């Protein structure tokens, strides 16, 4: 793994596909909320809408109600509890905290969805800052808004921060924010990442610790 050329004092993570694989649980939850089987082909065109309620609205073809939102999140919580974080993620977050390295999350998920996903395995307790799409006016990555907010809240300069994500949108957001763009090669969207947008490519979560080993 190539080492960063600058000291890294904070690491921001994407959530879905980086910390934990929520793909199947989310697909199931959208199916439950809409009352019909939702395919990947149907979900992909609306994935950019960010907050789960927006996606449910688009899939239903009408404004989602509070009940629809509750149904989605209840189903998501039941399913995500059965999926462990990627192997090594908890150990990495724990080690970063012990080393005094700041940690944050910048996700296209809304606050309620993030609370369900992170809370199901205690990951929220291992992150110093959590930024969700609804905190930045619903503007998802590849816009850098959530990442910029995470960096500011950590009190660090962009040059001191790495962003670890599994999608091309994550890498573009990192570039736009001026932070180190680190590809989570273990994530389910990693095959779609354009290598030219990546500063460092990691193959396992444990390699994240190498970003700060020489910082």
KAWOVEN-V92354 format. One record per pair of residues at least 24 apart in sequence whose ideal C-beta (glycine too) atoms are under 10 Angstrom apart, sorted by the first residue. I is the first residue (numbers start at 0). J is the second residue. Records with the same first field share a line. If there is no record, write none. Layout:
I = J + J
This chain:
0 = 181 + 199 + 200 + 201 + 202 + 203 + 206 + 207 + 209 + 210
1 = 198 + 199 + 200 + 209
2 = 199 + 209 + 210 + 211 + 212 + 213 + 214
3 = 161 + 179 + 181 + 198 + 199 + 209 + 210 + 211 + 212 + 213 + 214
4 = 179 + 198 + 213
5 = 156 + 158 + 159 + 160 + 161 + 179 + 213 + 214
6 = 158 + 159 + 211 + 213 + 214
7 = 100 + 101 + 155 + 158 + 159 + 160 + 161 + 178 + 179 + 181 + 207 + 209 + 210 + 211 + 212 + 213 + 214
8 = 99 + 100 + 101 + 153 + 154 + 155 + 156 + 158 + 159 + 160 + 161 + 211 + 214
9 = 95 + 100 + 101 + 102 + 103 + 127 + 128 + 149 + 150 + 153 + 154 + 155 + 156 + 157 + 159 + 160 + 161 + 162 + 178 + 211 + 214
10 = 91 + 92 + 95 + 100 + 101 + 102 + 103 + 153 + 160 + 161 + 162 + 163 + 178 + 179 + 181 + 207 + 208 + 210 + 211
11 = 101 + 102 + 103 + 104 + 105 + 106 + 126 + 127 + 128 + 130 + 145 + 146 + 149 + 150 + 153 + 155 + 160 + 161 + 162 + 163 + 164 + 169 + 172 + 173 + 176 + 178 + 179 + 181
12 = 88 + 91 + 92 + 95 + 102 + 103 + 104 + 105 + 106 + 122 + 126 + 129 + 149 + 161 + 162 + 163 + 164 + 165 + 169 + 181 + 183 + 204 + 207
13 = 104 + 105 + 106 + 107 + 108 + 140 + 145 + 146 + 162 + 163 + 164 + 165 + 166 + 168 + 169 + 172 + 173 + 181 + 183 + 186 + 188
14 = 104 + 105 + 106 + 107 + 108 + 112 + 113 + 116 + 117 + 122 + 126 + 129 + 131 + 164 + 165
15 = 79 + 106 + 107 + 108 + 112 + 113 + 116 + 164 + 165 + 166 + 186 + 187 + 188
16 = 85 + 164 + 165 + 166 + 169 + 183 + 185 + 186 + 187 + 188 + 189
17 = 84 + 85 + 88 + 104 + 106 + 162 + 163 + 164 + 165 + 166 + 169 + 181 + 182 + 183 + 185 + 186 + 187 + 188 + 189 + 204 + 207
18 = 84 + 85 + 88 + 89 + 91 + 92 + 104 + 106 + 116 + 117 + 120 + 122 + 125 + 126 + 163 + 165 + 183 + 186 + 204
19 = 79 + 82 + 83 + 84 + 85 + 88 + 116 + 117 + 119 + 120 + 122 + 186
20 = 79 + 82 + 83 + 84 + 85 + 165 + 185 + 186 + 187
21 = 75 + 78 + 79 + 82 + 108 + 112 + 115 + 116 + 119 + 187
22 = 82 + 186 + 187 + 188
23 = 78 + 79 + 81 + 82 + 187
24 = 74 + 75 + 76 + 77 + 78 + 79 + 80 + 81 + 82 + 115 + 116 + 119
25 = 51 + 54 + 71 + 74 + 75 + 78 + 79 + 108 + 112 + 116
26 = 78
27 = 74 + 75 + 77 + 78 + 79
28 = 54 + 55 + 70 + 71 + 72 + 73 + 74 + 75 + 76 + 77 + 78 + 79 + 112 + 115
29 = 54 + 55 + 58 + 59 + 71 + 74 + 75
30 = 58 + 71 + 74
31 = 70 + 71 + 73 + 74 + 75 + 77 + 78
32 = 58 + 59 + 63 + 66 + 67 + 68 + 69 + 70 + 71 + 72 + 73 + 74 + 75
33 = 57 + 58 + 59 + 60 + 63 + 67 + 70 + 71
34 = 59 + 67 + 70
35 = 59
46 = 107 + 139 + 168
47 = 107 + 139 + 140 + 141 + 168
48 = 107 + 132 + 137 + 139
49 = 106 + 107 + 108 + 109 + 112 + 131 + 132 + 133 + 135 + 136 + 137 + 138 + 139 + 140 + 145
50 = 107 + 108 + 109 + 110 + 111 + 112 + 131 + 132 + 133 + 137 + 139
51 = 75 + 108 + 109 + 111 + 112 + 113 + 115 + 132
52 = 109 + 111 + 112 + 133
53 = 109 + 132 + 133 + 137 + 139
54 = 109 + 112
68 = 109 + 111 + 112
69 = 111
71 = 111 + 112 + 115
72 = 109 + 111 + 112 + 114 + 115
73 = 115
74 = 115
75 = 108 + 111 + 112 + 115 + 116 + 119
76 = 112 + 114 + 115 + 116 + 118 + 119
77 = 115 + 119
78 = 115 + 119
79 = 112 + 115 + 116 + 117 + 118 + 119 + 120
80 = 115 + 116 + 118 + 119 + 120
81 = 119
82 = 116 + 119 + 120
83 = 119 + 120
84 = 116 + 117 + 119 + 120 + 121 + 122 + 125 + 204
85 = 165 + 183 + 185 + 186 + 203 + 204
86 = 185 + 203 + 204 + 205
87 = 185 + 203 + 204 + 205 + 206 + 207 + 208
88 = 120 + 122 + 125 + 183 + 185 + 204 + 205 + 207
89 = 120 + 121 + 122 + 125 + 204
90 = 204 + 205 + 208
91 = 125 + 163 + 203 + 204 + 205 + 206 + 207 + 208
92 = 121 + 122 + 124 + 125 + 126 + 204 + 207
93 = 125
94 = 205 + 207 + 208 + 211
95 = 125 + 126 + 127 + 207 + 208 + 210 + 211
96 = 124 + 125 + 126 + 127
98 = 208 + 211 + 212 + 214
99 = 211
100 = 127 + 161 + 207 + 208 + 210 + 211 + 214
101 = 126 + 127 + 128 + 149 + 150 + 152 + 153 + 154 + 155 + 159 + 160
102 = 126 + 127 + 128 + 129 + 149 + 153 + 207
103 = 127 + 128 + 129 + 130 + 145 + 146 + 148 + 149 + 150 + 152 + 153 + 155 + 160 + 162
104 = 128 + 129 + 130 + 131 + 145 + 149
105 = 129 + 130 + 131 + 132 + 134 + 135 + 140 + 143 + 144 + 145 + 146 + 147 + 148 + 149 + 150 + 162 + 164 + 169 + 172 + 173 + 176 + 178
106 = 130 + 131 + 132 + 134 + 139 + 140 + 145 + 149 + 164 + 169
107 = 131 + 132 + 135 + 137 + 138 + 139 + 140 + 141 + 142 + 145 + 166 + 168 + 169 + 172
108 = 132 + 133 + 139
109 = 133 + 134 + 137
110 = 134
127 = 152 + 153 + 154
128 = 152 + 153 + 154
139 = 168 + 172
140 = 164 + 166 + 167 + 168 + 169 + 170 + 171 + 172 + 173 + 175 + 176
141 = 166 + 167 + 168 + 169 + 170 + 171 + 172 + 173 + 174 + 175 + 196
142 = 168 + 171 + 172 + 175 + 176
143 = 171 + 172 + 173 + 174 + 175 + 176 + 177 + 178
144 = 172 + 175 + 176
145 = 172 + 176
146 = 172 + 173 + 175 + 176 + 177 + 178
147 = 172 + 175 + 176 + 177 + 178
148 = 176
149 = 176 + 178
150 = 176 + 177 + 178
159 = 214
161 = 198 + 199 + 207 + 210 + 211 + 214
162 = 198
163 = 199 + 201 + 204 + 206 + 207 + 210
164 = 188 + 189 + 192
165 = 189 + 190 + 191 + 192
166 = 191 + 192
167 = 191 + 192 + 193 + 196 + 197
168 = 192 + 196
169 = 196 + 197
170 = 194 + 195 + 196 + 197 + 198
171 = 196
172 = 196
173 = 197 + 198
174 = 198
179 = 210
181 = 206 + 207 + 210
183 = 207
